[in-house]
Structure formats: C-alpha cells, structure tokens
Amino acid sequence: MDSHQLELFAQEFFAALRPSGKSAPPAQPLFKAPPAPPRTNLPVPPVGANDPPLKRIALGAHTVEYALRRSSRRSIGFMIDDDGLRVTAPRRVTQLDIDNALRAKGRWIVGKLLERGERREQRQQRAPLEWKDGARLPYLGGEITLRLEDAERSHCQFDAPNRELWIGVVPGLSEWQLKERVKLWFQAEARRVFGERLDHFAPRLNVAYSAFTLSSAGSRWGSCTVGGSIRLNWRLIHYPLALVDYVVAHELAHLREMNHSPAFWATVAEVYPDYDGARLALRKRSHEMPVLFEE
C-alpha cells in the first residue's frame, strides 16, 4: 500500500469514528412502569356492620365499587343513586357473568356515577343552615320557624297553628346538641306521618307490609324486601305530602311486583297516576333543599 492509499484509508477510518449527526435511539428500559391505577372519584355505597364487603371492578379509567345482592330474580339488575352502584343478580349467576355484564354497560354506569357524584358535591357545597332563633326549616313542602328560648330544662314543642318549633335552650347547650334535638323531632314526625300514609295506601293496593322503619340513606328514598319490610328515608318529611305519598305507593307496589316492570308501574298508577311527575319533582327538589344536618 503506497502513501496515497494509506492516507485515504486513514481518512475513511477516522470518518467512520466521527458522529454522523443523527441521534442514537434512546435506550429501552429493562422494565416497563406499571399502568396508573384507575381513578376512584365515584360515589361508593355505604357498608353496614352486617353487610358483605363491596365488590370492585375496573371500568375504563375508573375503579367502581359496588354492593352485590343475590336474589331469585331472573336477570342481573343495576341501580345507581347518590350512594353509588348496587347490583342484584340471580343466585345461579357466576361472578364472571356479573363482571361481563358490568363491562358491557361500563360506559353507561360510569357516566351515571359521575353525574351522581357531581350532584352530591353540589349539594354539599350549598350553604348550611344558620342555627339561630327565627331560622326557617323545611317541613312537608313548606317552612316552619325555629324558636329558641332560655330554659332550665330542655324541651321541644311544635306550635302547629303558628308553625313554630320551640326548643328550650339550657345553659351550655352546644349547636350540635340543638341540631340533634331538632333532628329527633323531624324523625318522630316522619315516623308518624309515614305510618299514616302506609296505612292509607296499603288496603287500596290490597297489600300488607310486615314492618316499617326509617332509613338515613344519602338519597335512596325507600326500599322493600320480599318479606314485606319497608324502609323510608326520614328526610322525606321535608318534602310535600304528595311526594311522600309517591314514595309510599312505590314501595307498597313492590309487595305485588318486586321489579320495575310495566306491571309494577301499572300497580303504582292504581293509587298514584302521576308517578312520572312525582319522580321529576323529587329529583328537582332534592337539589334545592338546604343543608340541615351533615352526615
């Protein structure tokens, strides 16, 4: 190899060592990072001491927790309210079948849960009632006036003609004690009024309930078991009697039809024809109701 050939070889050799101007492909990590966990900003059903634990499933970008109940019904049913998702499934159906049914309706379920969550946040953001003499309290669609008077012994008395609720305020009474006293009065009124309405509508539907209790659910107005036990949300006492009657008729109708089929709504219509109007009015008023008692 002469000197000229040697020079050309050296030029080509060192040119190959110089960077070409193109960036090298980035190094690939040995392990991929795990995907971000699904979001859980959805309403979750409350769980009582004797209730089974909630089930959980990932639907899109969300983790949905739901209460599962087994029954003798023929198909899987979904119910969504401000307390979250409740699923009722036949006893013979497997968990895989339930998961597949949830995924098939995943977009609808998540959309409804997000809507309910927004409603709950709006309700919680409403200004709470100022607990003082002269405060206005919602009662059976109207208002009553809270009257506070100094007293040596606590008392609670409702002056119906003047629509005033008198509370005896003893020295050292705290606001939470005052609120609890008023809540107890509302619950006693609910027990009395709801009992009267149940006894009014039950014979008209030719049904008989076995038990009646009050509930404190976030927004579920009532429930009925196959054994004839009816639960009604005591907060209905704030609403007009016509809406109380709708919920009462609704739950009593379940004693004949344990579903929401056309036959069920026909049963409701026997004693409450305008059930559609009542449903809309109850939903609208629930967003307008002032915050009285924090949960």
Backbone bond lengths (Angstrom), bond angles and torsions (degrees), N, CA, C in turn:
res aa  C-N    CA-C-N  psi(-1)  N-CA   C-N-CA  omega(-1)  CA-C   N-CA-C  phi
1 M - - - 1.471 - - 1.525 107.78 -
2 D 1.393 117.50 121.91 1.470 119.07 -179.06 1.514 110.05 -79.65
3 S 1.310 116.55 179.92 1.469 121.18 -174.66 1.527 112.03 -66.41
4 H 1.345 116.93 -34.77 1.474 119.57 179.63 1.532 111.03 -67.12
5 Q 1.333 116.18 -45.13 1.466 119.51 178.41 1.528 110.97 -63.58
6 L 1.331 116.87 -37.45 1.459 121.29 179.68 1.526 110.60 -64.20
7 E 1.341 116.85 -38.36 1.475 121.11 -179.80 1.529 110.77 -66.77
8 L 1.369 116.10 -42.41 1.467 119.80 178.07 1.525 111.14 -63.18
9 F 1.295 118.15 -40.67 1.459 122.06 178.76 1.526 110.98 -62.39
10 A 1.338 114.64 -41.87 1.467 118.34 -179.85 1.518 111.19 -65.29
11 Q 1.370 116.48 -39.52 1.469 119.62 178.57 1.527 111.72 -62.48
12 E 1.346 115.97 -44.76 1.464 120.17 179.39 1.525 111.43 -65.35
13 F 1.318 117.11 -37.48 1.475 120.65 -178.82 1.511 111.41 -65.49
14 F 1.358 117.20 -46.80 1.461 119.26 -177.34 1.528 112.16 -75.62
15 A 1.353 116.19 -26.50 1.473 118.81 175.14 1.521 111.00 -65.10
16 A 1.324 114.73 -35.44 1.470 118.34 179.11 1.520 112.07 -68.75
17 L 1.344 116.91 -25.08 1.463 120.16 -179.87 1.521 112.53 -81.56
18 R 1.366 116.71 -22.50 1.464 119.57 -177.48 1.529 110.23 -75.02
19 P 1.378 119.02 147.74 1.471 121.34 176.64 1.506 111.18 -59.86
20 S 1.321 116.70 143.69 1.465 121.66 -177.44 1.514 113.38 -86.28
21 G 1.370 117.47 -7.90 1.478 120.86 -176.24 1.497 112.65 95.15
22 K 1.329 118.04 -13.02 1.465 121.51 178.31 1.521 108.52 -94.83
23 S 1.317 116.59 133.22 1.458 120.23 -179.44 1.513 110.17 -74.44
24 A 1.297 114.68 142.74 1.463 120.26 179.24 1.522 109.75 -71.10
25 P 1.307 118.01 148.42 1.478 119.44 178.57 1.518 109.99 -61.16
26 P 1.338 117.06 140.54 1.468 119.85 -178.62 1.519 111.00 -62.17
27 A 1.312 112.99 147.34 1.461 118.76 179.50 1.522 109.91 -68.25
28 Q 1.297 116.41 136.36 1.451 121.11 179.59 1.531 109.65 -83.77
29 P 1.339 117.76 134.51 1.466 118.72 178.36 1.518 110.55 -65.93
30 L 1.321 113.81 150.48 1.455 118.56 179.23 1.519 111.35 -68.18
31 F 1.380 117.00 -34.16 1.452 121.00 -178.54 1.526 108.75 -129.64
32 K 1.323 116.43 136.48 1.459 121.15 176.69 1.524 110.22 -80.45
33 A 1.343 115.76 142.07 1.461 119.69 177.88 1.524 109.17 -67.96
34 P 1.337 117.83 143.67 1.462 119.64 179.43 1.516 110.55 -66.61
35 P 1.320 118.04 150.92 1.467 120.04 179.48 1.513 111.17 -64.24
36 A 1.339 115.03 152.33 1.470 119.57 179.20 1.519 109.19 -63.08
37 P 1.336 117.21 141.44 1.467 119.03 -179.90 1.516 111.04 -65.67
38 P 1.332 117.61 146.22 1.467 120.18 178.80 1.520 111.07 -58.60
39 R 1.335 116.31 149.42 1.458 120.59 179.55 1.529 110.42 -73.92
40 T 1.330 114.23 151.57 1.464 118.48 -175.27 1.525 111.76 -127.11
41 N 1.346 118.64 25.55 1.457 121.04 -177.27 1.523 110.89 -82.49
42 L 1.310 116.32 55.26 1.454 122.87 -179.40 1.518 108.60 -126.42
43 P 1.344 117.24 152.41 1.467 118.57 177.78 1.518 111.45 -61.38
44 V 1.331 115.49 143.44 1.462 122.28 -176.95 1.526 108.30 -122.01
45 P 1.332 118.92 129.66 1.470 120.61 -179.59 1.530 111.25 -59.79
46 P 1.329 117.33 140.55 1.461 119.51 175.70 1.524 110.99 -68.51
47 V 1.314 116.23 149.96 1.468 121.65 -178.68 1.526 108.71 -121.76
48 G 1.324 115.89 121.16 1.450 120.77 177.05 1.519 111.99 -81.85
49 A 1.318 115.19 172.54 1.462 120.36 -176.86 1.530 111.75 -62.09
50 N 1.320 116.73 -32.13 1.469 120.51 -176.95 1.531 112.82 -101.61
51 D 1.335 117.12 5.91 1.462 120.58 -178.81 1.525 110.60 -86.78
52 P 1.330 117.74 149.53 1.468 120.37 175.17 1.520 109.95 -68.58
53 P 1.336 118.10 156.88 1.467 120.22 179.20 1.522 111.33 -64.29
54 L 1.322 115.41 155.13 1.460 120.39 179.42 1.526 110.96 -70.35
55 K 1.322 115.26 151.22 1.450 122.13 172.36 1.527 108.69 -90.00
56 R 1.319 116.89 162.92 1.464 121.05 -177.85 1.523 109.78 -141.25
57 I 1.351 114.84 140.50 1.453 120.32 177.31 1.521 109.11 -149.25
58 A 1.331 117.28 144.64 1.460 122.43 176.28 1.516 108.97 -89.73
59 L 1.336 115.97 121.27 1.461 122.57 176.81 1.523 107.57 -120.73
60 G 1.314 116.50 103.73 1.455 119.82 -175.98 1.510 110.31 64.03
61 A 1.342 116.02 -127.79 1.466 121.33 -178.69 1.523 112.63 -90.52
62 H 1.313 117.60 13.26 1.468 120.78 -175.06 1.522 111.19 -124.59
63 T 1.310 114.77 146.41 1.458 120.86 167.52 1.520 107.80 -98.87
64 V 1.314 116.17 122.20 1.463 121.46 -178.12 1.523 108.71 -107.59
65 E 1.313 115.73 123.42 1.461 121.65 174.04 1.526 107.91 -101.84
66 Y 1.312 116.02 136.11 1.459 118.82 -175.32 1.525 110.52 -144.29
67 A 1.321 114.23 156.58 1.467 121.33 176.38 1.524 108.11 -93.47
68 L 1.311 116.33 131.95 1.462 121.84 -179.27 1.518 110.21 -112.70
69 R 1.325 114.53 130.22 1.474 120.19 176.71 1.524 108.16 -127.63
70 R 1.313 115.33 135.63 1.465 121.28 176.43 1.524 109.90 -94.61
71 S 1.336 115.67 142.90 1.462 119.21 -179.50 1.523 108.94 -151.25
72 S 1.315 115.25 -176.34 1.464 121.17 -179.66 1.526 112.30 -90.42
73 R 1.341 116.98 6.93 1.464 119.21 179.98 1.522 110.37 -64.91
74 R 1.333 116.47 162.87 1.463 121.44 -173.44 1.523 113.43 -90.69
75 S 1.307 118.09 -18.54 1.464 120.21 -176.33 1.525 109.81 -136.43
76 I 1.327 115.16 168.79 1.455 120.99 178.86 1.528 108.82 -82.37
77 G 1.318 116.37 129.93 1.460 121.22 -179.14 1.515 111.75 -118.68
78 F 1.336 116.21 146.90 1.460 122.32 179.18 1.523 109.35 -119.79
79 M 1.332 116.94 137.79 1.457 121.54 173.15 1.522 108.28 -133.20
80 I 1.334 116.52 126.80 1.457 122.25 -178.34 1.521 108.92 -122.54
81 D 1.331 116.40 128.19 1.451 121.99 172.95 1.522 107.94 -141.14
82 D 1.336 117.15 -167.42 1.466 119.66 -177.34 1.516 112.36 -65.66
83 D 1.323 117.90 -14.86 1.460 121.74 177.74 1.520 112.43 -91.03
84 G 1.334 118.25 2.90 1.457 120.28 176.94 1.514 113.44 108.90
85 L 1.327 115.04 -156.50 1.461 122.90 -173.94 1.521 111.19 -103.88
86 R 1.341 115.09 132.52 1.458 121.77 173.07 1.527 107.87 -121.74
87 V 1.308 115.80 132.95 1.462 122.04 -178.96 1.519 108.64 -116.69
88 T 1.315 116.13 131.20 1.460 121.76 174.30 1.517 107.93 -116.43
89 A 1.330 116.15 125.63 1.466 120.47 -174.54 1.519 110.54 -132.81
90 P 1.337 116.80 150.01 1.472 119.94 174.78 1.531 110.66 -60.80
91 R 1.304 116.22 151.45 1.472 120.60 -178.21 1.528 111.89 -64.45
92 R 1.324 117.64 -28.30 1.464 121.16 -176.50 1.529 112.54 -80.09
93 V 1.330 118.45 -12.56 1.462 122.18 -175.77 1.523 110.14 -79.54
94 T 1.330 117.15 136.11 1.462 121.52 179.92 1.527 110.82 -80.90
95 Q 1.336 115.03 164.98 1.457 119.62 177.19 1.533 110.99 -64.12
96 L 1.333 116.52 -34.15 1.466 120.15 177.30 1.524 110.66 -62.32
97 D 1.333 117.04 -41.04 1.464 120.36 177.37 1.530 110.61 -61.45
98 I 1.325 116.17 -41.10 1.470 120.76 179.57 1.523 110.10 -64.91
99 D 1.341 116.73 -45.04 1.466 120.40 178.93 1.525 111.19 -60.15
100 N 1.325 117.08 -42.35 1.466 120.48 179.48 1.526 111.58 -64.72
101 A 1.331 116.58 -38.29 1.465 120.11 177.83 1.526 110.79 -66.33
102 L 1.331 116.50 -38.63 1.464 120.34 178.06 1.528 110.98 -65.69
103 R 1.329 116.51 -42.00 1.461 119.26 179.96 1.530 111.39 -67.26
104 A 1.328 116.43 -34.94 1.462 119.78 179.43 1.527 111.35 -63.61
105 K 1.324 116.82 -31.36 1.466 121.60 179.21 1.523 111.21 -108.53
106 G 1.329 116.39 20.01 1.460 121.01 -173.62 1.510 114.42 -55.13
107 R 1.351 117.06 -47.25 1.466 119.31 -177.82 1.522 111.30 -63.29
108 W 1.322 116.97 -42.74 1.471 120.56 178.88 1.523 110.96 -64.27
109 I 1.333 117.46 -43.45 1.465 121.66 -178.56 1.517 111.01 -62.72
110 V 1.323 117.20 -48.86 1.465 120.54 -178.98 1.520 110.70 -63.64
111 G 1.335 117.22 -41.09 1.459 119.98 178.68 1.517 112.42 -60.09
112 K 1.329 116.53 -44.45 1.464 120.53 179.44 1.526 111.35 -66.90
113 L 1.336 117.43 -39.60 1.460 120.55 179.21 1.523 111.56 -65.77
114 L 1.333 117.36 -40.15 1.459 120.25 177.23 1.532 110.78 -63.75
115 E 1.329 115.66 -40.40 1.465 120.18 178.11 1.519 110.77 -62.53
116 R 1.334 115.89 -44.24 1.467 119.74 179.26 1.523 111.19 -65.70
117 G 1.344 116.64 -38.86 1.455 119.73 178.60 1.514 112.44 -62.71
118 E 1.332 116.66 -39.71 1.459 120.49 177.70 1.529 111.05 -64.84
119 R 1.322 116.30 -40.45 1.470 119.48 178.40 1.522 110.71 -62.27
120 R 1.327 116.10 -42.12 1.462 119.38 -179.51 1.520 110.98 -64.22
121 E 1.334 116.95 -40.19 1.463 120.13 178.64 1.521 110.91 -64.95
122 Q 1.330 117.13 -40.70 1.458 120.26 177.89 1.524 111.14 -62.28
123 R 1.325 115.94 -40.40 1.456 119.63 179.21 1.519 111.28 -65.47
124 Q 1.325 116.93 -39.85 1.455 121.00 -179.64 1.520 112.22 -70.12
125 Q 1.349 116.81 -23.86 1.458 120.21 -179.08 1.521 112.83 -84.06
126 R 1.318 117.38 -11.40 1.464 119.05 178.50 1.522 110.28 -65.36
127 A 1.315 115.86 144.68 1.462 120.28 -176.97 1.525 110.25 -62.67
128 P 1.338 117.93 131.33 1.461 120.02 179.05 1.521 111.45 -71.54
129 L 1.305 115.28 159.90 1.458 121.11 178.87 1.523 110.32 -66.15
130 E 1.319 116.87 141.63 1.466 121.97 174.59 1.528 107.93 -89.84
131 W 1.321 116.42 114.14 1.456 122.10 -172.98 1.527 110.24 -83.61
132 K 1.324 114.68 92.86 1.457 121.31 179.62 1.517 108.87 -148.68
133 D 1.319 115.64 167.97 1.457 119.83 178.20 1.529 109.60 -60.06
134 G 1.332 116.01 131.93 1.455 121.20 -179.35 1.518 113.96 94.97
135 A 1.335 117.51 -2.21 1.471 119.76 178.40 1.525 109.75 -62.69
136 R 1.328 116.00 146.61 1.453 121.56 -178.79 1.515 109.07 -101.49
137 L 1.340 116.12 127.93 1.450 122.85 -176.81 1.529 110.21 -115.97
138 P 1.337 118.14 135.61 1.473 120.20 179.31 1.525 111.12 -74.60
139 Y 1.340 115.53 131.81 1.466 120.55 -178.54 1.518 109.01 -149.26
140 L 1.337 116.56 115.64 1.462 124.27 177.74 1.527 112.38 50.49
141 G 1.339 115.36 45.00 1.452 120.73 175.62 1.508 115.21 85.63
142 G 1.319 117.93 -11.67 1.457 121.84 176.75 1.514 110.52 -116.02
143 E 1.307 116.49 -153.09 1.457 121.12 179.39 1.516 110.18 -134.58
144 I 1.314 115.03 147.77 1.458 121.94 170.65 1.526 107.25 -122.86
145 T 1.308 116.17 159.99 1.466 121.62 -176.89 1.517 110.05 -103.65
146 L 1.316 115.66 131.95 1.463 121.26 176.49 1.524 108.74 -83.93
147 R 1.321 116.12 125.63 1.458 121.63 178.92 1.535 108.62 -118.24
148 L 1.311 115.55 126.24 1.464 121.78 179.69 1.529 109.21 -113.16
149 E 1.317 114.56 131.73 1.462 119.40 178.67 1.519 109.52 -137.36
150 D 1.331 115.88 142.98 1.461 120.50 177.96 1.528 109.20 -64.37
151 A 1.320 115.58 139.09 1.465 119.85 -178.35 1.519 109.53 -153.93
152 E 1.327 114.63 151.61 1.468 119.40 176.57 1.525 110.75 -77.32
153 R 1.331 116.90 -28.76 1.465 121.98 177.87 1.519 109.31 -127.64
154 S 1.317 115.31 140.45 1.460 119.71 -178.71 1.522 110.18 -68.63
155 H 1.320 116.69 139.81 1.452 121.24 175.55 1.524 108.99 -149.51
156 C 1.323 115.05 162.25 1.465 121.96 179.71 1.517 107.17 -142.92
157 Q 1.316 116.32 120.90 1.459 120.49 -177.64 1.521 109.72 -142.83
158 F 1.331 115.66 135.39 1.454 120.81 -179.76 1.514 109.78 -102.21
159 D 1.334 115.40 122.32 1.460 122.38 176.30 1.533 106.66 -93.65
160 A 1.351 116.50 92.96 1.467 121.03 -173.60 1.525 113.36 -61.13
161 P 1.365 119.90 -46.01 1.465 118.66 -178.48 1.534 113.34 -57.94
162 N 1.323 116.89 -37.78 1.465 120.81 -178.93 1.531 112.69 -96.90
163 R 1.346 115.73 -0.97 1.463 121.35 179.99 1.531 111.37 52.04
164 E 1.329 114.90 54.23 1.460 122.03 179.93 1.525 109.81 -128.19
165 L 1.314 115.72 134.96 1.456 122.17 176.29 1.515 108.04 -105.80
166 W 1.349 115.69 111.51 1.464 121.43 -176.39 1.526 109.99 -95.61
167 I 1.329 114.71 128.32 1.458 121.76 178.45 1.524 108.65 -121.09
168 G 1.328 115.79 126.68 1.455 120.06 174.97 1.524 110.30 -81.35
169 V 1.317 115.94 120.02 1.462 121.77 -176.98 1.520 109.22 -98.96
170 V 1.310 116.35 110.94 1.468 121.20 178.43 1.522 108.83 -85.58
171 P 1.345 117.45 158.79 1.467 119.91 179.12 1.531 111.59 -56.71
172 G 1.307 115.56 134.22 1.459 120.35 177.66 1.515 114.70 85.14
173 L 1.340 118.68 4.02 1.461 120.47 -179.77 1.534 109.43 -67.37
174 S 1.316 116.88 125.38 1.461 120.74 -179.31 1.530 110.25 -87.23
175 E 1.334 115.96 167.14 1.461 119.50 -179.14 1.521 111.54 -65.10
176 W 1.337 117.26 -39.95 1.460 118.71 -178.58 1.521 111.23 -66.15
177 Q 1.342 117.83 -31.86 1.457 120.63 176.07 1.523 110.76 -69.03
178 L 1.333 116.20 -38.37 1.457 120.16 176.50 1.523 110.39 -63.25
179 K 1.323 117.29 -46.11 1.454 121.42 179.84 1.527 111.00 -62.46
180 E 1.321 116.59 -39.39 1.458 120.00 179.44 1.524 110.83 -65.46
181 R 1.327 116.51 -37.01 1.470 119.70 179.34 1.523 110.32 -65.72
182 V 1.329 116.76 -41.53 1.462 120.68 178.74 1.528 110.38 -67.86
183 K 1.324 117.02 -39.75 1.462 119.96 178.88 1.527 110.71 -61.51
184 L 1.312 117.29 -42.39 1.463 120.76 179.00 1.528 110.94 -60.95
185 W 1.336 115.92 -36.43 1.470 118.48 178.49 1.528 110.04 -67.46
186 F 1.326 116.93 -44.61 1.464 120.45 177.74 1.529 110.84 -59.23
187 Q 1.321 117.22 -42.20 1.463 120.23 -178.86 1.519 111.51 -67.18
188 A 1.331 116.61 -36.84 1.468 119.17 176.48 1.525 110.70 -65.10
189 E 1.322 116.71 -40.21 1.463 120.68 176.70 1.528 110.93 -64.30
190 A 1.333 116.09 -40.56 1.463 119.80 178.72 1.524 110.15 -61.39
191 R 1.316 116.77 -44.14 1.464 119.99 -179.38 1.534 110.75 -61.78
192 R 1.312 116.68 -40.61 1.461 120.33 -179.86 1.524 111.65 -69.33
193 V 1.346 117.22 -51.20 1.465 121.30 -175.44 1.522 111.32 -66.79
194 F 1.328 117.15 -45.26 1.466 119.97 -178.17 1.522 111.17 -64.55
195 G 1.328 116.17 -38.42 1.459 119.37 177.85 1.523 111.73 -61.23
196 E 1.330 114.73 -40.62 1.468 119.02 178.42 1.530 111.02 -64.26
197 R 1.330 117.11 -41.31 1.463 120.07 -177.85 1.537 111.66 -71.78
198 L 1.313 117.02 -35.93 1.468 119.99 175.22 1.527 110.51 -61.15
199 D 1.322 115.83 -45.32 1.464 119.64 -179.24 1.530 111.65 -69.53
200 H 1.329 116.97 -21.66 1.459 120.44 177.17 1.526 111.18 -77.14
201 F 1.336 117.39 -43.39 1.461 120.79 -173.18 1.532 113.85 -89.00
202 A 1.327 118.32 -28.54 1.469 119.97 -176.45 1.531 112.64 -56.00
203 P 1.339 119.87 -49.80 1.466 118.28 179.90 1.526 112.91 -66.49
204 R 1.317 117.60 -28.49 1.465 119.93 179.30 1.527 110.70 -69.14
205 L 1.336 117.34 -27.61 1.467 121.44 176.47 1.527 111.40 -95.97
206 N 1.320 115.69 -0.70 1.467 121.29 -179.73 1.533 111.57 58.58
207 V 1.340 114.90 45.81 1.461 121.11 177.10 1.524 108.87 -130.65
208 A 1.327 115.27 165.35 1.460 121.06 177.41 1.522 108.42 -138.14
209 Y 1.317 117.18 126.44 1.463 121.00 177.59 1.531 109.00 -92.19
210 S 1.318 115.59 150.18 1.471 119.79 -176.08 1.518 112.97 -91.77
211 A 1.340 117.36 -28.08 1.465 121.08 -178.37 1.515 109.03 -156.90
212 F 1.325 115.95 155.87 1.457 122.08 178.25 1.523 108.95 -139.34
213 T 1.326 116.33 126.89 1.469 122.04 177.96 1.521 109.06 -135.89
214 L 1.319 115.20 163.67 1.457 121.84 176.50 1.520 109.39 -94.25
215 S 1.323 115.61 149.11 1.462 120.70 175.15 1.521 109.08 -122.67
216 S 1.334 115.22 165.19 1.459 122.00 177.96 1.516 110.76 -124.67
217 A 1.326 117.34 31.64 1.465 121.15 -178.11 1.521 110.53 -61.33
218 G 1.340 115.12 154.16 1.455 119.54 -177.66 1.519 113.12 -58.14
219 S 1.324 117.70 -46.92 1.460 119.88 -179.53 1.521 113.01 -149.28
220 R 1.306 117.70 2.44 1.464 119.98 177.98 1.523 108.00 -81.15
221 W 1.316 115.10 116.75 1.460 119.01 -170.38 1.520 113.61 -79.14
222 G 1.314 118.40 -25.16 1.452 119.07 -179.78 1.505 112.00 -167.27
223 S 1.324 114.89 167.56 1.461 120.88 175.49 1.520 108.69 -153.94
224 C 1.336 115.10 159.75 1.454 121.24 -179.17 1.518 108.51 -144.82
225 T 1.317 117.27 132.57 1.457 121.45 179.56 1.532 109.86 -98.10
226 V 1.329 115.35 164.18 1.460 120.02 179.04 1.527 110.61 -64.13
227 G 1.328 116.57 -21.92 1.458 119.73 178.07 1.515 113.89 -82.68
228 G 1.337 116.76 0.59 1.465 119.75 176.56 1.519 114.53 89.43
229 S 1.337 118.37 15.79 1.458 121.61 177.87 1.524 109.33 -90.92
230 I 1.313 116.51 125.52 1.460 122.50 -176.69 1.520 109.89 -112.52
231 R 1.328 115.36 134.91 1.467 122.14 175.15 1.518 107.99 -120.68
232 L 1.330 115.42 133.87 1.458 121.29 179.16 1.521 109.52 -126.58
233 N 1.316 115.61 137.40 1.459 121.36 -179.45 1.525 109.70 -68.99
234 W 1.328 116.36 123.16 1.471 119.40 -175.48 1.528 112.29 -63.99
235 R 1.351 117.95 -21.07 1.468 120.47 -179.09 1.529 112.34 -68.41
236 L 1.331 116.37 -12.81 1.468 118.53 174.53 1.522 111.99 -60.30
237 I 1.318 117.69 -18.21 1.462 120.68 179.92 1.533 110.92 -64.63
238 H 1.326 117.63 -17.47 1.464 120.62 176.71 1.523 111.98 -77.38
239 Y 1.328 117.75 -18.21 1.464 122.30 -170.09 1.532 111.28 -98.12
240 P 1.354 116.87 164.12 1.466 119.63 179.10 1.525 111.47 -58.50
241 L 1.316 115.38 151.02 1.454 120.64 -178.23 1.530 111.25 -60.06
242 A 1.321 117.67 -30.46 1.466 120.65 179.05 1.530 110.84 -62.75
243 L 1.323 118.53 -35.35 1.461 121.30 178.41 1.520 111.08 -76.92
244 V 1.318 116.80 -34.05 1.468 120.13 172.63 1.529 109.11 -59.81
245 D 1.332 116.09 -44.89 1.460 120.56 -179.58 1.530 111.36 -61.25
246 Y 1.334 117.05 -38.05 1.454 119.37 178.78 1.529 111.16 -61.75
247 V 1.334 116.90 -46.98 1.469 119.71 -178.91 1.527 110.05 -65.40
248 V 1.325 117.28 -39.94 1.462 120.86 178.13 1.530 110.16 -61.57
249 A 1.328 116.49 -48.20 1.469 120.31 179.75 1.529 110.73 -62.52
250 H 1.325 116.20 -38.73 1.473 121.24 179.03 1.522 111.23 -58.98
251 E 1.324 116.22 -49.77 1.462 119.38 -177.05 1.527 111.82 -70.61
252 L 1.313 118.19 -38.09 1.461 120.22 177.16 1.527 111.24 -64.47
253 A 1.331 116.59 -34.33 1.466 119.99 179.39 1.522 111.19 -63.60
254 H 1.332 116.48 -26.91 1.468 119.62 178.12 1.530 112.12 -66.74
255 L 1.311 117.68 -18.19 1.460 119.71 176.56 1.521 111.31 -70.12
256 R 1.327 116.49 -16.63 1.463 121.19 174.08 1.521 112.31 -104.45
257 E 1.323 117.15 -33.32 1.467 121.91 -178.80 1.522 108.33 -136.14
258 M 1.330 117.65 104.01 1.465 121.79 -178.54 1.534 110.40 -84.25
259 N 1.320 116.28 57.39 1.465 121.88 -178.38 1.523 106.57 -165.20
260 H 1.324 116.50 -172.37 1.458 121.23 174.44 1.532 109.64 -122.97
261 S 1.304 115.17 44.11 1.456 122.31 179.75 1.532 109.77 -78.17
262 P 1.337 117.22 169.99 1.471 119.70 174.24 1.529 112.46 -55.10
263 A 1.332 116.48 -34.33 1.471 119.32 178.29 1.529 110.65 -64.79
264 F 1.334 116.62 -35.60 1.470 119.71 178.48 1.526 110.02 -64.81
265 W 1.338 117.18 -49.44 1.456 119.44 -177.15 1.530 111.27 -66.71
266 A 1.312 116.49 -29.87 1.463 118.97 174.64 1.523 110.37 -65.79
267 T 1.325 116.67 -34.56 1.464 121.19 176.74 1.520 110.62 -66.44
268 V 1.338 117.22 -44.87 1.468 120.76 177.40 1.520 109.96 -59.16
269 A 1.335 115.88 -42.76 1.464 120.59 -176.39 1.527 112.79 -64.16
270 E 1.322 117.53 -19.79 1.468 119.52 178.20 1.528 111.35 -60.45
271 V 1.324 116.55 -33.23 1.473 119.98 -177.97 1.524 112.30 -119.07
272 Y 1.348 117.07 -13.30 1.464 120.11 -178.91 1.531 108.18 -144.28
273 P 1.329 117.91 82.40 1.468 121.23 -173.87 1.532 114.01 -61.54
274 D 1.329 117.62 -38.74 1.466 120.19 -175.35 1.530 111.12 -91.02
275 Y 1.326 116.34 53.43 1.456 118.62 -178.38 1.529 112.15 -69.62
276 D 1.337 118.07 -30.81 1.466 120.48 177.42 1.526 111.10 -63.39
277 G 1.312 116.59 -45.02 1.462 120.50 178.25 1.512 111.82 -62.45
278 A 1.330 116.45 -38.77 1.461 120.17 179.90 1.521 111.17 -66.64
279 R 1.326 116.79 -39.40 1.472 119.78 179.06 1.522 110.85 -61.87
280 L 1.328 116.65 -44.03 1.454 120.39 -179.70 1.527 111.08 -66.90
281 A 1.330 116.51 -41.51 1.467 120.10 -179.73 1.526 111.06 -65.22
282 L 1.327 117.11 -39.31 1.460 120.48 179.56 1.520 110.72 -65.34
283 R 1.326 116.53 -40.61 1.464 120.42 178.59 1.524 110.90 -65.32
284 K 1.336 117.16 -42.73 1.465 121.24 -178.44 1.525 110.76 -66.38
285 R 1.302 117.39 -46.58 1.450 120.37 -177.29 1.525 112.69 -67.15
286 S 1.321 116.87 -29.55 1.456 119.45 -179.17 1.521 111.46 -64.49
287 H 1.357 117.94 -25.24 1.453 121.34 178.11 1.524 112.11 -85.11
288 E 1.327 117.05 -15.28 1.454 120.70 -177.88 1.526 112.82 -99.39
289 M 1.316 116.59 -11.78 1.458 120.27 -174.54 1.536 110.93 -67.88
290 P 1.346 119.41 131.57 1.463 120.82 176.95 1.515 111.85 -66.18
291 V 1.312 116.50 156.33 1.455 121.59 179.78 1.532 108.12 -80.99
292 L 1.324 115.81 117.75 1.466 120.01 179.75 1.527 111.39 -103.23
293 F 1.317 115.76 -49.74 1.452 120.17 -172.74 1.520 109.16 -128.98
294 E 1.325 117.41 117.60 1.457 120.57 176.23 1.515 108.39 -71.27
295 E 1.338 114.09 146.89 1.463 118.69 -179.63 1.521 110.03 -83.32
